[in-house]
Amino acid sequence: MSDAGPRRLEEVAVVVDAARDDVTVAREAIPAGTELASDRFGGIVVSADVAMGHRFAVRAVAAGTWVKQYGQPFARSRGIRPGDPINAETAENQVPQVDARSLELATPLLPPWEGARATFMGFRRADGRVGVRNWVLIVPTSMCSSHEASTIALRAEMGGVWSREKYPNVDGVTAIPHTRGCGCPDMEPRAGDGADGLTGVVEASMRMLGRYIEHPNVGAVMVIELGCEKTNLSAVGKYIALGKGEAASGGGPRGNALVDFGQRHGKPVITLSVQSCGGTAGTIRRGLELLPQLLEEANRATRTSCDASELAVGLKCGGSDAFSGLTANPALGVASDLLVRAGGTTLITEIPEFFGAEHLFAARARNREVAAEIFRAMERFRGYVERVGGSMTENPSPGNREGGLLNITIKSLGALAKAGTAPVEGVIDYGQLVRERGLWLLYCPSYDQESTPALVASGCQIVCFTTGRGTGIGNAIAPVIKIGSNGALYKRMAGDIDVNAGVILDENVSIEQVGRELFEQILAVASGKPVKAEENGHREFMIWSEEGVSL
């Protein structure tokens, strides 16, 4: 102990719920033997080194009883004294089991929107939906034409076919290369709309490609097949109603005409076939020749004032740490509630990160059937992981654990904060379009490269992505707003992080204020403000299928 006496607990650690929590999170590395003082908890001596972001006890927890944070149990004590680190030696990875049948609903009621309506400047599409970007999208029907699609998009932007000066209303030419579509099982979902989790690769691929083609952030499309794959133009065309339900040929084997995308979407589509164009070089050459037609059509779109109720925003986290649940996630929850109050839509996903906290989310369900849907989604995912030989112990990731997340339950309790306090309207399946407003749960794994594109496919024009460790991921057609959980990350990766939620701890800015500022940021991005992921050229896209392990 220094001559100045013990340090104040509040200076070096954060207690979320002082009335109910047994643990605190270290703001900085705390060496063994450090003496701490607290008006509420008294004197505490830290018994072993505690890394920044890790937890230690502020109360004694008897062996065999539950250890709590966020007011909820996340582990079983092996016998914990004040000052003990919370780790595998002091806490057992167990949580109470909640019976869905006995769950008591406490459906929340958000206050109505107050004041002037929130608006943004967006692209109103022919089908009534609103986009926040205006891309020309190059879509390969399979991995067999992904190279051609990527090359056309790259050469269009690097070679001057597209430029902001030529086409001021077009955000660029982007592609969604992938590894699906042929040489893979085409098994259809079984009865119950995939209730057993069996969704074939072909089905999932066509569903995702269709959602991206029809997405309001896309103003025009070029679709490219190899010609003989399972997901060729004929298959994809029937699925997404190209040419009013018939596969569009693009005016012949070389592709030289605009094709109407049907009355629902009204956007121009050109199709090409690698085998009919004479191979790779011929396809790339022809695609670049035809692109100006699509660019000219897309450039006709202009931004107009739209109500915030037209927005759907994805709620996502990745590279989380112990501070994510204290700063970035609850701030995003405030922004989510504001958008829902304004009549808009938010989607939260990452089914693995609901385990251990699913009963809290289900208790907010609109009705008992929605609560049952949430529990069924959890069991479906558990069955999928077991069927493909995986283990839920693989989540949290090594980086999560290093950042202070002991187990999936403590990670889930913090991750749930992204969804704010709004009532849960229901569960939608992977690749399914959300058609009603409010807060929804999307069935998808946590893996960033799969779940971020899935949020966009389900209708999100923007994704808000919280991170504590740092990641640059973006999306091919939607802006991804990065919210950092701590100031150190923001300084280290300022070129990738848009919002520093670390000010909540570093500068005592309220969660409410940061959440309101994030809501204003969402509106600004919807009106065209670029995010760091866009400036850095991140355009990730990936298709999930339940044929391998994804957590």
Residue, then its C-alpha position, 0 to 999 in steps of 0.5 A: m500500500s502506498d503512503a496515499g492509502p488504498r486506491r478507490l475501487e471506482e478508479v480501477a474497475v467498473v461495477v455494472d449493478a452494484a446492488r446485485d453483482d458479485v464481480t467487477v471489471a478491471r479498467e487497467a491491469i491490477p497487480a496482486g496485493t493491490e488494496l482497494a477501498s469502496d464505500r459499498f464493498g469495503g476494503i478489498v485486497v486483490s489476491a492475484d494479478v488481474a489483466m485489464g478487462h478481466r473480472f475479480a470479486v467484490r463479494a464473497v460467493a460461497a462454493g456451489t452458488w451462482v456468480k452474478q454480473y448484469g444482475q444475472p448468474f453466469a457461473r457457479s462458484r468454487g469458493i470465491r473471496p473478495g479480490d479473487p480473480i474470476n477464472a476457471e479455477t474460481a468459477e465453474n462454467q455452469v448456469p441455471q436452466v430456464d424452462a420455457r414453459s414457465l417463463e413469465l413474459a414482461t413485454p416492454l412498452l417503449p415511449p412514443w417518439e417525441g419532437a420532430r420526425a427523424t429523416f434522412m436522404g435516401f434512394r426511393r426504389a420502384d418497389g417502395r423500399v429505400g436505399v442508403r447507397n446506389w451500387v451497380l452490383i456484379v453477381p456471380t451465380s457460383m464460384c465458377s464465375s466469381h473471378e470474372a465478376s470480381t475482375i469486372a468490378l475492379r477494372a471498372e473502378m480502377g480503369g475509369v469506366w466508373s468514376r464519381e465525376k461521370y456518375p455522381n449518383v452511383d457509389g461504384v461497381t461492386a461484386i459478391p464473389h463466393t464459393r458456392g453453387c456447384g459441387c455441393p448438396d442441393m438438399e431442400p429444407r425439410a418440413g417446417d421451413g428448415a426447423d431441423g436446421l437442414t438448409g442445402v447449399v444451393e437453396a441458401s446460395m440462391r436465397m442470398l443472391g436473390r436478396y442482394i439483387e433486390h436490395p434497395n442499396v443496389g440500383a442495377v445488376m449484372v449476373i454472370e454464370l459459367g453456364c453448366e453449374k447448379t446455380n446457373l442463370s436458369a436456376v437463379g432466374k426462376y428463384i429471383a424472378l428475373g424477366k418476370g419469372e423467366a431466366a433472362s438471357g441478356g439479349g443473347p449469348r453475349g448479353n447485350a440488352l437491359v432486362d426488366f427485373g419485374q414489376r416488384h423491383g424495377k431495376p435493370v439487370i444484364t446477364l452473361s454466360v462465361q461459356s457463351c462469351g468465349g471464356t474468361a477474357g471474353t466475359i470480362r471484355r463484354g461485361l466492361e462494354l455493357l457496364p455503362q448501360l447499367l451505370e447510366e440507368a443507376n445514375r438516374a436515381t437521386r436522393t430524396s427526404c425519407d422518414a427514419s421509419e424506412l430504415a432497417v439496421g443490423l446489430k452486430c458485434g465481433g472481436s468483443d471484450a469485457f468492455s463491449g457489454l459496458t459501453a458499445n453494446p448498451a450505447l447501440g441498444v439506446a440507438s436501437d430503441l430510438l430507431v424502433r420508437a421512430g417506426g424503424t426496424t432493427l435485427i440482432t443475430e448471432i444465435p450462439e451469443f444468446f446461450g445463457a441469456e435467451h430467457l431474458f430475451a424471450a421474456r421481452a417477446r411480443n407474445r408467448e408464441v414469439a417466446a417459443e420461437i426464440f427457444r426453438a431457434m436456440e435448440r435448432f442451433r444446438g442441434y446443428v452444432e452437435r450434428v456437424g461435430g462442433s462444440m459450443t465451447e469454441n465460443p468465446s474465441p481465444g481473442n474474446r477470452e484474452g479480452g476478459l470474456l470467461n464463457i459464452t454466458i457472460k459474453s451473451l449477457g453483454a451482447l444482448a445489450k445491443a438490442g436495447t429494451a424494445p419488445v421482440e417481434g419474432v424470429i426470421d430465418y437465414g436469408q429471409l426478408v424482414r417485412e414488419r417493423g420493430l426488433w427481430l432476431l435473425y437465425c444465423p451463426s456469430y461468425d462475422q463474415e457470414s452473419t454481417p452479409a446475412l443481416v444485409a440480405s434480410g433487408c438491413q441498409i446499414v449494420c452497426f458493429t461493436t468491437g473491443r479487439g478491433t476489426g475492419i470488416g465491411n460489406a459489399i453493398a451496405p455501410v458498416i458503422k464500427i463502434g469501439s468499446n474502449g479508448a485504447l482501441y480507438k487510438r490504435m485503430a482510428g482508421d477503422i473505428d467510426v464511434n468511440a464508445g470508450v468515452i463512457l468510461d474514460e470521460n464519464v459520458s453517459i450511455e444515453q448520450v453516446g447512444r443518441e449520438l450514434f442514432e444521429q450517426i446512423l441518419a448521417v450515414a444513411s444520407g451518404k456519409p461514408v464510414k471507415a470500412e467503405e473508405n478502406g475498401h472493405r466489401e466482404f460477402m459470404i454465404w453460410s450453409e449448415e454443412g460445416v461448423s460456424l459459431 
